């Protein structure tokens, strides 16, 4: 089988909202490269995980279980989860390098506006 035939049989990639957020973070990093504390793609994904997943779970649990010892163990588990996600993000296991390259190629012709 020729290489060209194989390319036609590859599975079509789907792009989701988190892919767009990764691209926005990478473009912000490239656009503001001289300024400190600008997000890159990984930190943009981590911010979304923190705001839209961990924060509602933590606040709801804190409201109902604040005075119990279950809340203390839950807090430790949340911190361990954050550390694990940061570790996997830094090693490229959650968002692999091949996916990063595909997202950057997909959004290549798009404009980034501040």
Secondary structure, 3 states (H helix, E strand, C coil): CCHHHHHHHCCCCCCCHHHHHHHHHHHHHHHCCCCCCCCCHHHHHHHHHHHHHHHHHHHHHHHHHCCCHHHHHHHHHHHHHHHHHHHHHHHCCCCCHHHHHHHHHHCCCCCCCC
